[in-house]
Amino acid sequence: MTEASAPAPYGASISDGAGVPIPLVSAPYRRYALFILLCVYTVNFLDRQVVSILAEPIKNDLHIADWQIGMMTGVAFALFYTGLGLPIARLAESVNRIWIISAALTVWSAFTLACGLAQNFVQLVLARIGVGVGEAGCTPTAHSLIADYVPKENRASALAFFSIGTPLGGLLGLAMGGIVADAYGWRTAFLLAGLPGLVFAVIVLGTLREPRKALAAVQARANAPGKGHFAATLRYLAGRRTFWFIAFGAAVLAFIGYGNAPFTASFFFRNHPKEVAALAAHVGLKPAGFLGLALGMIGGTAGIISSWVGGFIADKAAARDLRAYMSVPAIAAVLTPCFFITAMLAPSATTALGILILPGLLGSLWYGPVYATVQGLVPLQMRTTAASIILFIINLIGLGLGPLFVGGLSDILAGPVGLGSANGVRWALICSSSLGVVACALFWMARKSIREEMVS
């Protein structure tokens, strides 16, 4: 995060919401910490999303169906990722968060390496479960740290900066995974994907600081019920309608994003195989390497811009009207499917890839506003648990069901309905994307109560 992105108070202190200053780390260290956390989140999504570009070679090598690809990339990962996220977040309310992030990095990186050693579908599913177990300790814990490090007026921008790890990790996963798989096979791609996390686990443990001691005085003054306990936080959120509209709106967007990701490359392989091969040969690559690089650059670069711009716009607009935190994702949610569906119906791969830049520029706008709003809806000692609850909802619905839905629908449309493999995956992706209007409606309803329910 640059100096230009932060106003003068950025390096001073934050407030507990009642005007009490909270001393924190220096501004240079805060920027360093945000950068390291961004790297951690990038590795998180690299290891999570590399399987997307490897789906087709895995399918062919292990002789599995699309629904099994959906199971491997969605349910198998998400059940443990979401289920463990809640108890780990509860632990993070009292245990050193730096230890938790470092341990999580080590676990998910080791299981990513194990994916490359899997000899059959069951072993691969078990390895992906292990990745989900490790990654459960990352995001809620990091959100809580960032909310403690950064003043309220910069929270959406800071969390949007952290969320750049999603498209950046996707970019690296797709590009690296495709190129390495073409040259050395999909197993080697998993092995290389798992190594960076082990390095960052050491960096996190050795250089990041836990600011909880600096917040002890403010925590002692806080009168919020439950002091962050899960049951108390859930009771507190039960009366916050804004939270639930946001949670399910974001879950619908995650359902679309996670559901489409494992099958976008398959769409191109099945619908435009000759053109993809010709384009790949033109730049001296094999089809998987070319497509991974192309989709990674399009989705990753556009997603990085989208995430940062979304947080910046939301912070600026919300300074005048808090409802802007919901207006930004609502508008993006209804526009994104229009461009994505157009790409799916385009007559050529080149045209489709070009059009995909537009949904890429819109698809990540919601990260900063949504996560910043959640941190502001609860007292500071409930932040980690609140983050884990919304991530539980987002990932159980989005990551758990999205890939399985798209994969299963693709199989049904291809077989029983008779559309064939190419059109089956095309129309499954179109059906999934159309749900963006539901997310738009939910975000728009959240606008009605957000001003009254923000507390920190």
C-alpha positions in Angstrom: 0.0 0.0 0.0 1.5 3.3 -1.0 1.7 6.6 0.9 -0.6 8.2 -1.6 -3.3 5.8 -0.6 -3.3 6.9 3.0 -4.3 10.2 4.6 -2.2 11.8 7.3 -3.8 10.0 10.3 -3.0 6.6 8.7 0.2 6.2 10.8 -1.0 7.6 14.1 -3.7 5.5 15.8 -7.2 4.2 15.5 -10.2 4.6 17.7 -12.5 2.1 19.5 -15.5 3.9 18.1 -15.9 6.1 21.2 -13.0 8.4 20.6 -10.4 6.4 22.5 -7.1 6.3 20.7 -5.5 2.9 20.2 -1.7 2.9 19.8 -0.5 0.7 17.0 2.6 -0.1 15.0 4.4 2.5 12.9 3.1 3.4 9.4 6.1 1.8 7.6 5.7 -1.4 9.6 1.9 -1.4 8.9 2.6 -1.2 5.2 5.1 -4.1 5.5 2.6 -6.2 7.5 -0.1 -5.5 4.9 2.3 -6.6 2.1 3.2 -9.8 3.9 -0.4 -10.6 4.6 -1.1 -9.9 0.9 1.6 -12.4 0.0 0.1 -15.0 2.4 -3.3 -14.6 0.8 -1.8 -14.8 -2.7 -0.2 -18.1 -1.8 -3.6 -19.2 -0.2 -5.4 -18.7 -3.5 -2.5 -20.0 -5.6 -2.8 -23.3 -3.8 -6.6 -23.2 -3.9 -7.0 -22.2 -7.5 -4.2 -24.0 -9.3 -6.5 -27.0 -9.6 -8.7 -25.0 -11.9 -6.3 -25.1 -14.8 -5.3 -28.7 -14.0 -8.9 -29.9 -14.0 -8.9 -31.1 -17.6 -5.6 -33.1 -17.4 -6.6 -34.5 -14.0 -9.9 -35.6 -15.5 -8.2 -37.3 -18.4 -5.5 -38.9 -16.3 -7.6 -40.2 -13.5 -10.7 -40.9 -15.7 -13.2 -38.9 -13.6 -16.4 -37.0 -14.5 -17.2 -33.3 -14.2 -19.2 -33.8 -11.0 -16.1 -35.3 -9.4 -14.0 -32.3 -10.5 -16.7 -30.2 -8.8 -16.5 -32.4 -5.7 -12.7 -32.2 -5.5 -12.6 -28.4 -6.0 -15.7 -27.6 -4.0 -17.3 -29.8 -1.4 -14.3 -31.8 -0.3 -12.3 -28.6 0.3 -15.1 -26.4 1.5 -16.6 -28.6 4.2 -13.4 -28.6 6.3 -12.4 -25.1 5.3 -15.7 -23.7 6.5 -16.3 -26.1 9.4 -12.9 -25.4 11.0 -13.0 -21.7 10.3 -15.3 -21.1 13.2 -13.4 -22.8 16.0 -10.1 -21.5 14.7 -11.5 -18.0 14.6 -12.7 -18.4 18.2 -9.2 -19.5 19.1 -7.8 -16.5 17.4 -9.8 -14.2 19.7 -7.4 -15.1 22.5 -4.4 -16.9 21.0 -1.5 -15.2 19.1 -2.8 -14.7 15.6 0.6 -14.7 14.1 1.1 -18.3 15.3 -2.2 -19.3 13.8 -1.4 -17.9 10.4 2.1 -19.4 10.3 0.8 -22.8 11.3 -2.0 -22.6 8.8 0.5 -21.8 6.0 2.6 -24.8 6.9 -0.4 -27.2 6.9 -2.0 -26.1 3.6 1.3 -25.9 1.8 2.2 -29.4 2.9 -1.1 -30.8 1.7 -0.7 -29.0 -1.7 2.5 -30.9 -2.1 0.6 -34.1 -1.3 -1.9 -33.3 -4.1 1.0 -33.9 -6.5 1.7 -37.3 -5.1 -2.0 -38.5 -5.3 -2.4 -41.7 -7.4 -6.2 -41.8 -7.6 -9.4 -39.7 -7.0 -9.8 -40.6 -3.3 -6.2 -39.7 -2.5 -6.5 -36.4 -4.3 -9.8 -35.6 -2.5 -8.1 -36.3 0.9 -5.2 -34.1 0.0 -7.6 -31.3 -1.0 -9.4 -31.7 2.3 -6.0 -31.2 4.0 -5.5 -28.0 2.0 -8.9 -26.8 3.3 -8.0 -27.7 6.9 -4.9 -25.5 6.7 -6.5 -22.6 4.8 -9.3 -22.3 7.4 -6.9 -20.5 9.7 -5.9 -17.7 7.3 -8.6 -15.3 6.2 -10.7 -14.5 9.4 -7.5 -14.2 11.4 -5.9 -11.9 8.8 -9.1 -9.7 8.6 -9.0 -9.3 12.4 -5.3 -8.3 12.3 -5.9 -5.7 9.5 -8.9 -4.2 11.3 -6.6 -3.7 14.4 -3.8 -2.3 12.4 -5.7 0.2 10.2 -8.0 3.1 11.1 -11.6 2.9 10.3 -11.6 5.4 7.5 -9.0 3.3 5.6 -10.5 -0.1 6.4 -12.2 -0.9 3.1 -9.0 0.1 1.2 -6.8 -2.0 3.4 -9.0 -5.1 3.2 -9.3 -4.6 -0.6 -5.5 -4.5 -0.8 -5.4 -7.7 1.2 -8.1 -9.2 -1.1 -5.9 -8.5 -4.2 -4.5 -11.9 -3.1 -7.5 -13.6 -4.6 -7.0 -12.5 -8.3 -3.2 -12.4 -7.9 -3.2 -15.9 -6.5 -5.6 -17.0 -9.3 -3.3 -15.4 -11.9 -0.2 -17.1 -10.6 -2.0 -20.4 -10.2 -3.5 -20.4 -13.7 -0.3 -19.2 -15.4 2.1 -21.3 -13.5 -0.1 -24.4 -13.3 -0.8 -24.4 -17.1 2.8 -23.8 -18.2 4.3 -26.3 -15.7 1.6 -28.9 -16.4 2.3 -28.7 -20.1 6.1 -29.1 -19.6 6.2 -31.5 -16.6 2.7 -32.7 -15.8 0.0 -31.7 -13.4 1.7 -33.4 -10.4 4.7 -31.2 -10.7 2.5 -28.1 -10.8 1.1 -29.0 -7.4 4.6 -29.6 -6.0 5.8 -26.2 -7.1 2.6 -24.5 -5.9 3.1 -25.8 -2.4 6.7 -24.6 -1.8 6.2 -20.7 -1.4 3.9 -21.2 1.6 6.6 -22.9 3.6 8.9 -20.0 3.1 6.2 -17.4 4.1 5.3 -19.4 7.2 8.8 -18.7 8.5 8.6 -15.0 7.4 5.2 -14.5 9.2 6.4 -16.1 12.4 9.6 -14.2 12.5 8.5 -10.7 11.4 4.8 -10.0 12.1 3.6 -8.7 15.4 0.5 -9.4 17.4 -1.0 -6.0 18.4 -3.4 -7.4 21.0 -1.5 -6.2 24.0 -1.7 -2.6 22.7 -5.5 -3.0 22.5 -5.8 -4.5 26.0 -6.9 -1.3 27.7 -9.6 -0.6 25.1 -10.8 -4.2 25.3 -11.1 -3.8 29.1 -13.3 -0.8 28.6 -15.6 -2.4 26.0 -19.0 -3.4 27.2 -20.1 -5.5 24.3 -21.7 -8.8 25.3 -19.7 -12.0 25.2 -16.2 -10.6 24.6 -16.0 -12.3 21.3 -17.4 -15.7 22.3 -19.0 -17.4 19.3 -22.5 -17.7 20.9 -22.5 -14.1 22.0 -21.3 -12.9 18.6 -24.0 -14.9 16.9 -26.6 -13.4 19.2 -25.3 -10.0 18.5 -25.4 -10.5 14.8 -28.9 -12.0 14.9 -30.4 -8.6 15.1 -28.2 -7.0 12.4 -30.1 -7.5 9.2 -27.4 -5.8 7.3 -25.0 -8.6 8.1 -27.2 -11.3 6.8 -28.1 -9.5 3.6 -24.4 -9.0 3.0 -23.4 -12.5 3.9 -25.9 -14.2 1.5 -25.3 -11.6 -1.2 -21.6 -12.3 -1.1 -22.3 -16.1 -0.9 -24.2 -15.9 -4.2 -21.3 -14.1 -5.8 -18.9 -16.7 -4.4 -21.2 -19.5 -5.7 -20.9 -18.0 -9.2 -17.1 -17.3 -9.0 -16.0 -20.6 -7.4 -18.5 -22.5 -9.5 -17.3 -21.1 -12.8 -13.6 -21.2 -12.1 -12.9 -24.9 -12.5 -14.8 -25.0 -15.8 -13.8 -21.8 -17.6 -10.7 -23.4 -19.1 -12.7 -26.5 -19.9 -15.2 -24.3 -21.8 -12.4 -23.1 -24.1 -10.9 -26.5 -24.5 -14.3 -28.0 -25.5 -15.8 -25.2 -27.5 -12.7 -23.6 -29.2 -10.0 -26.4 -29.3 -8.5 -25.6 -32.7 -8.4 -21.9 -32.1 -6.8 -22.3 -28.7 -4.2 -24.7 -30.2 -3.5 -22.2 -33.0 -3.1 -19.3 -30.6 -0.9 -21.3 -28.3 1.3 -22.4 -31.2 1.6 -18.8 -32.3 3.2 -17.8 -29.0 5.2 -21.0 -28.7 3.2 -22.6 -25.9 1.0 -25.7 -25.6 -2.8 -25.2 -25.2 -3.0 -25.6 -21.4 0.0 -23.3 -20.8 -1.4 -20.6 -23.2 -4.9 -20.8 -21.7 -3.6 -20.7 -18.1 -1.5 -17.7 -18.9 -4.3 -15.9 -20.8 -7.0 -16.5 -18.2 -4.6 -15.8 -15.4 -3.5 -12.5 -16.9 -7.1 -11.4 -17.8 -8.7 -12.5 -14.5 -5.7 -11.6 -12.3 -4.8 -8.2 -13.7 -8.4 -7.1 -14.0 -9.2 -8.6 -10.6 -6.3 -6.7 -8.9 -7.5 -3.4 -10.4 -11.1 -4.3 -9.5 -10.4 -5.2 -5.8 -8.3 -2.1 -5.2 -10.7 0.3 -7.0 -13.7 -1.2 -5.2 -12.1 -0.5 -1.8 -11.0 3.0 -2.8 -14.3 4.0 -4.2 -16.2 2.6 -1.2 -14.0 4.4 1.3 -14.3 7.7 -0.5 -18.1 7.5 -1.2 -18.8 6.1 2.3 -17.3 9.2 3.9 -20.4 11.0 2.6 -22.9 8.1 2.8 -22.3 4.7 4.4 -24.7 3.2 2.0 -22.1 3.4 -0.7 -20.5 0.3 0.9 -23.4 -1.7 -0.5 -24.1 0.3 -3.7 -20.7 -0.6 -5.2 -21.2 -4.5 -4.9 -24.8 -4.2 -5.9 -24.1 -2.5 -9.2 -21.2 -4.8 -10.0 -23.3 -7.9 -9.2 -25.9 -7.1 -11.9 -23.4 -5.9 -14.6 -20.8 -8.7 -14.3 -23.1 -11.6 -15.6 -24.1 -9.5 -18.7 -20.5 -9.4 -19.9 -19.7 -13.0 -18.8 -22.7 -14.5 -20.7 -21.7 -12.5 -23.8 -18.2 -14.0 -23.6 -19.7 -17.5 -23.4 -21.8 -16.9 -26.5 -19.0 -15.3 -28.5 -18.2 -17.0 -31.8 -14.4 -17.2 -31.2 -12.0 -17.8 -28.4 -10.2 -14.5 -29.1 -13.4 -12.6 -28.8 -14.4 -14.4 -25.7 -11.1 -13.8 -24.0 -11.3 -10.1 -24.8 -14.8 -9.8 -23.4 -13.8 -11.6 -20.2 -11.7 -8.5 -19.3 -14.9 -6.7 -18.5 -16.4 -9.1 -15.9 -12.8 -9.3 -14.5 -12.9 -5.5 -13.9 -16.2 -5.8 -12.0 -16.0 -9.2 -10.3 -13.8 -8.2 -7.3 -15.3 -4.8 -6.5 -17.2 -6.3 -3.6 -14.3 -7.5 -1.5 -13.3 -4.4 0.3 -16.7 -2.9 0.9 -18.2 -6.2 2.2 -15.4 -7.2 4.5 -14.9 -3.7 5.8 -18.7 -3.5 6.6 -18.6 -6.7 8.6 -15.7 -5.5 10.7 -17.6 -2.3 11.3 -20.9 -4.0 12.3 -19.4 -5.5 15.4 -17.3 -4.4 18.4 -13.5 -4.9 18.0 -13.4 -8.0 20.2 -15.9 -9.8 18.0 -14.1 -9.1 14.7 -12.4 -12.4 14.1 -15.5 -14.4 14.9 -17.7 -12.2 12.8 -15.3 -12.6 9.9 -15.3 -16.4 10.3 -19.1 -16.5 10.4 -19.5 -14.6 7.1 -16.7 -16.6 5.5 -18.4 -19.8 6.7 -21.6 -18.7 4.9 -19.7 -17.5 1.8 -17.5 -20.6 1.5 -20.1 -23.2 2.4 -22.5 -21.9 -0.2 -20.1 -20.6 -2.7 -17.0 -22.9 -2.6 -18.9 -25.9 -1.3 -21.9 -25.9 -3.7 -20.8 -23.8 -6.6 -18.4 -26.1 -8.4 -20.6 -29.2 -7.7 -23.6 -27.3 -9.1 -21.8 -26.2 -12.3 -20.2 -29.6 -12.8 -23.4 -31.6 -12.1 -25.4 -29.3 -14.4 -22.8 -29.7 -17.1 -23.0 -33.4 -16.9 -26.9 -33.3 -17.1 -27.0 -30.9 -20.0 -24.3 -32.8 -21.8 -25.8 -36.3 -21.3 -29.5 -36.7 -20.5 -30.5 -33.3 -22.1 -28.3 -34.1 -25.1 -26.4 -30.8 -25.6 -23.0 -32.5 -25.7 -19.9 -31.8 -23.6 -19.1 -28.4 -25.2 -22.6 -26.9 -25.0 -23.3 -28.6 -21.7 -20.4 -26.7 -19.9 -21.3 -23.5 -21.8 -24.9 -23.4 -20.6 -24.0 -24.5 -17.1 -21.7 -21.5 -16.8 -24.4 -19.2 -18.2 -27.0 -20.5 -15.7 -24.7 -20.0 -12.8 -23.7 -16.5 -13.8 -27.4 -15.4 -14.1 -27.7 -15.6 -10.3 -25.9 -12.3 -10.1 -29.3 -10.5 -10.0 -30.0 -12.2 -6.7 -26.8 -10.9 -5.2 -27.7 -7.4 -6.4 -31.1 -7.5 -4.7 -29.6 -8.6 -1.4 -26.9 -5.9 -1.4 -29.5 -3.3 -2.2 -31.6 -4.4 0.7 -28.6 -4.1 3.0 -28.4 -0.4 2.1 -31.5 0.3 4.1 -30.0 -0.5 7.5 -26.3 -0.1 7.2 -26.1 3.4 8.6 -28.0 2.5 11.7 -26.1 -0.7 12.5 -22.4 0.3 12.0 -20.7 0.5 15.5 -17.0 0.5 15.0 
